[in-house]
Amino acid sequence: HWRWFPQSRFGLFLHWGPYAAIGRGEQVANREDLDHRDYAALACRWNPAHYDARAWADVAVRAGMRYAVLTTRHHDGYCLWDSALTDYTSARQAPRRDFVAEYVRACRDAGLRVGLYYSIADFRIPAFWAGPREDPEGFARFRDYVHGQVRELLTNYGPIDVMWFDKAEHHSALDWKSPQLVAMMRDLQPHI
């Protein structure tokens, strides 16, 4: 079932989140060493009232694209869906909207394959930086949080065609329990 991806050849990758309000790229908080509390306060106030997933999907289709991938959570840790594992989400902060749900619906309605990007990193979490050697208990909790959020994304939105991960390189595949993560993903979404 994976053959659709190389055959599609042209798709849309949407890097979008609260960092758009600053306007200096998706890694502004890290690159400019912004205080995470100040950034989180900005993120919680961020309210893109003009977000229109249907317009994005329409542009993609008119351009000849066959799939789209949305950044559901970048390294800033802010979630664009209603995660039960944190309040740091678009559904529980100023927008009060599940942007992932709107995006998935718009893609499906437009005939696009649906992709989700998820950053394994959360730069706000000290255990991410410390890793399993320096903070084994904290890292285990964080890893369970990551696995739980991936489970949410692959359970709550119907069939997902592709999942795109980022920032796993800070720790090994075994540290992340990647074999278990992939097995869970295949169990939930056999055709991903």
C-alpha positions in Angstrom: 0.0 0.0 0.0 3.0 2.3 0.3 3.5 2.6 -3.4 1.1 5.5 -3.7 3.6 7.8 -2.0 6.4 7.6 -4.6 3.9 7.5 -7.4 2.2 10.7 -6.1 5.4 12.6 -6.6 3.9 16.0 -5.6 2.3 16.9 -2.2 1.9 19.7 0.3 3.9 19.9 3.5 2.3 22.4 5.9 4.6 23.6 8.6 2.2 25.7 10.7 1.6 26.4 14.3 1.9 29.2 16.9 5.4 30.1 15.7 3.6 31.6 12.6 2.6 34.5 14.8 6.3 35.4 15.3 7.0 35.0 11.6 10.6 33.9 11.7 10.3 30.2 11.1 9.1 27.1 12.9 12.2 26.8 15.1 12.2 30.4 16.3 11.9 29.5 20.0 14.9 27.2 19.9 17.1 29.2 17.4 16.6 32.5 19.2 16.7 30.9 22.6 13.3 32.4 23.6 12.1 31.8 27.1 9.8 28.8 26.9 7.3 30.4 29.4 7.1 33.5 27.2 6.7 31.4 24.1 4.0 29.2 25.7 2.1 32.3 26.8 2.2 33.6 23.2 1.2 30.1 21.9 -1.8 29.9 24.3 -3.0 33.4 23.0 -2.4 32.5 19.3 -5.8 32.4 17.6 -5.7 32.1 13.8 -9.3 33.0 13.1 -8.8 32.8 9.4 -7.5 29.2 9.3 -9.3 27.5 6.4 -8.2 23.9 5.7 -10.6 23.7 2.8 -8.8 26.6 1.1 -5.5 24.9 1.6 -6.8 21.6 0.2 -8.3 23.4 -2.8 -5.0 25.1 -3.6 -3.2 21.7 -3.3 -5.6 20.0 -5.7 -5.5 22.9 -8.2 -1.7 22.7 -8.2 -1.9 18.9 -9.0 -0.9 17.7 -5.5 -2.1 14.3 -4.4 -1.4 14.4 -0.6 -0.8 16.8 2.2 1.1 16.5 5.5 0.3 18.8 8.4 2.5 19.6 11.4 0.4 18.3 14.2 3.0 19.1 16.8 6.4 20.7 16.3 9.4 21.0 18.6 7.6 23.7 20.6 5.2 21.0 22.0 2.0 22.8 21.0 -0.6 20.4 19.7 -3.0 21.2 16.9 -5.5 18.7 18.1 -7.5 17.9 21.2 -5.0 15.8 23.1 -6.2 14.2 26.3 -2.6 14.2 27.5 -2.0 17.9 27.7 -3.8 21.2 27.8 -1.2 22.8 25.5 -3.5 22.4 22.5 -5.4 24.4 20.0 -8.6 22.8 21.3 -8.0 23.9 24.9 -6.3 27.3 24.3 -7.5 30.4 22.5 -8.7 28.9 19.2 -10.9 26.2 20.9 -10.6 24.3 17.6 -9.2 20.9 16.6 -7.2 22.0 13.6 -6.1 18.4 12.8 -9.8 17.3 12.5 -10.6 20.2 10.1 -7.5 19.5 8.0 -8.2 15.7 7.8 -11.8 16.4 6.7 -10.8 19.0 4.1 -8.1 16.7 2.6 -10.6 13.8 2.4 -13.3 15.9 0.9 -10.8 17.2 -1.7 -9.5 13.7 -2.6 -6.1 14.2 -1.1 -4.3 11.5 0.9 -3.8 12.5 4.5 -0.5 12.8 6.2 0.5 13.9 9.7 3.8 15.2 10.9 4.7 14.7 14.6 7.9 15.9 16.2 9.1 13.5 18.8 10.9 16.4 20.5 9.3 18.8 22.9 12.0 21.3 23.7 10.1 22.4 26.8 10.6 19.1 28.5 13.9 18.7 30.3 13.7 14.9 30.1 13.8 15.1 26.3 17.2 16.8 26.6 18.5 14.7 29.5 17.6 11.4 27.9 17.3 7.9 29.3 20.8 7.9 30.9 20.5 11.1 32.9 16.8 11.0 33.7 15.5 7.4 33.1 12.1 8.0 34.9 11.5 11.4 33.3 12.4 10.1 29.9 10.2 7.0 30.3 7.2 9.3 31.1 8.0 11.5 28.1 8.4 8.5 25.8 5.0 7.2 27.0 3.5 10.7 26.4 4.9 10.6 22.8 3.5 7.1 22.2 0.2 8.1 23.7 -0.1 11.1 21.4 0.7 9.1 18.3 -2.0 6.7 19.4 -4.5 9.6 19.6 -3.5 10.8 16.2 -3.9 7.4 14.6 -7.2 6.6 16.5 -9.2 9.8 16.3 -9.1 10.7 12.7 -9.9 7.7 10.6 -7.5 6.3 8.0 -4.1 8.2 7.9 -2.0 7.5 4.8 1.4 8.6 6.0 3.0 9.6 9.3 6.1 11.8 9.3 8.4 11.9 12.4 11.1 14.4 13.2 13.8 14.8 15.9 14.2 11.2 16.9 18.0 11.5 16.3 18.7 12.8 19.9 18.3 9.3 21.2 18.4 5.7 19.8 15.5 3.8 18.3 15.6 1.5 21.3 15.4 4.4 23.7 12.3 5.6 21.9 11.0 2.0 21.8 10.5 2.5 18.1 9.7 -1.2 17.4 6.8 -1.0 19.8 5.7 2.3 18.4 5.7 1.0 14.8 3.9 -2.2 15.9 1.2 0.0 17.6 0.9 2.1 14.5 0.5 -0.9 12.2 -2.1 -2.3 14.5 -4.1 0.9 14.5 -3.5 1.8 10.8 -2.5 -1.3 8.8 -2.3 0.6 5.5 -0.3 3.6 6.8 
